[in-house]
Amino acid sequence: MAMTPGSTRNARPQTGDVRGIVTSVIFILGLVMVFVGERVIGEGAAQKFFAHGGAGLATLATAARAFIGSQKSGPAQKIERVVLGAHVGALLALVLYAFSTDAGFALLGSDNERLRPMLSVLWPAVLAVALATLLFTETAWQRMLHTDAADQRRIRNAASSGASLALAAVFCVSLNFAAHQRDAKRDLSYFKTTEPSEGTQQMVAALGEPVEVVLVYPEVNEVKSQLLPYFQEIAAASDQLTLTERDHALSPTLAQQHRIRGNGFIVLLKGEGESQQAESMEIGMELAAARSRLRTLDGRFRESFTRLTKVRREIHLTTGHRERSASGDTGDDRELRLSDFMTALRRSNITTRPLGMAHGLANRVPEGAPAVAVIGPRDALLPEECAALVEYVKSGGRLFVLLDPDEDHGLGPLLDALGLVLLEGQLASERSHLRRTHTQADRQLVFTNRYSAHPTVTTANSNHSRLATVVVGGGALKRRPTGAPEGVNIDFPIRTGRDVWRDLDGDFARGDDEPYEEAYLMAAVTVRNESGDEGRAAIISDADFVSDQVLGNPGNGYVAADVFQWLLGEEQIVSDETSEQDIRIEHTRDEDKLWFYGTSFGAPLPILAMGFFVAARRGKRAGVKRDRQAPSEPPAPTGESLSSETARRREEEE
């Protein structure tokens, strides 16, 4: 072939075969379809379409890759064989997975039950190694522009790197699985015994009669050494509380009289002789087993202390109208339940009783009921039930009401009898709101620290500079236009600033007919009857005010405590307590899926991308370095003809 001088220098280099990367993309797509069919859809015609279609697509892509490799020669063909091997390995993993299913295991006809878990572990390992090898090899292969001068060493290094990374991951997973099967655990969590809260010390300081705290432990014990600082600090808060230590074996009278089985108990004693009262709680002798109890020691002590020193009280909770509850039997999410509120009542020695149609609410509130609470009804109370509650307050009863403005609660007649109106629309603010979802819906998480001098907000008002009260989609209360009935006195202890509006259309945006205003969130009502008895009612325009999502906020907890103190005369109904216990994180089913896929795929992807970026830059620098070190091309010979050997070499290069 005749050539002009310099024609070899101007020839365009060959580029990588784009068909290879297309087949790999199709192959990965087929695997994704199998995953969606088996793990996301799970059953039905759609599952079969995705699973079988994905497997067929992956098989066709592998066959196409084999055909592409057969058209190559030399080093390029050897590299294509490595890529094809990764394809075949992934297909083998699919086959192993198919045999690990119920249908596949039945097809094998094996009676060996150990085979199923072996297959279940083997196919993910094979798939991980095959895919990692494919990704690393394909990336290195496609970056080689001069296919006829393919660098097999770089391909081998890339393939081994991918396989090594996958094998390391398989090893870590296998090690964790083996440890789990053998129940090999190590507690590396932070451990700290709780400290006395301010509320606990106030309860102890208010003691009016002697109480003895007995630590039933031997002279030397690691759990007792954790308990002593807590109770020494509590004993310093009151001269009425004394702290002693006794060994169970040396205190037979105490053990027999109060049924203490052995060491490892804390006993609270009030009184003397046969009339002596006691409350006990078991902590344990071994530190490892007692850690969880030590983390919540403050709450446990307060519960036992309250049962011993305070008279048991009752509160009736209305039922039958889909009220908020601690169990969530109405389908409420965890954050809408009253678990923390019920725990606080129990620890304050207050028991709860249901009050509904079956208990005579449509006729009258049971005689002697100290208090009644209506917490977030979502079905309307009957007019007869409202009338019974009105009569109960007028006769000197105590009523606690939480309600939402957007629910058909049926409490209009009750509010009217108390001289109140609940205005339409949920409160929203562009400035005074919490940020939870970082959307406009957060505007209904309104907070305020504006309190009056009423007893229901004494603690919150004295700490208004460092706390605030939160309402979730709350409403606005006001006096009824015709004024309060005779004998009814109304105070509004909590109000917002003038930066809120009532969202009437639910779009979280202020419209022309939604002006800024100051809203009252709570009303404290007293009702005097002819006999001189005073009924009391506290109405809060937010059904979630004591729910789990906000009761932990001091601004809500202090208000709830002062409200109950005003209604019942009980101190510290709901107040702060310390705990070193880890808060359990709960997600919905959709959130669990998001966390699973995010941690399984989302977290490794940035690291993998960074690895590809670093490898690409290193490869580019290595290529430039080789080009610089390559010997320069000899000058083209001059003359009208070339030798036959030189002409043949030039033809091969072109």
Summary of the structure (lengths in Angstrom):
residues: 654
radius of gyration: 37.9
end to end distance: 10.5
largest distance: 132.9
contacts: 1982
relative contact order: 0.08
helix: 48%
strand: 15%
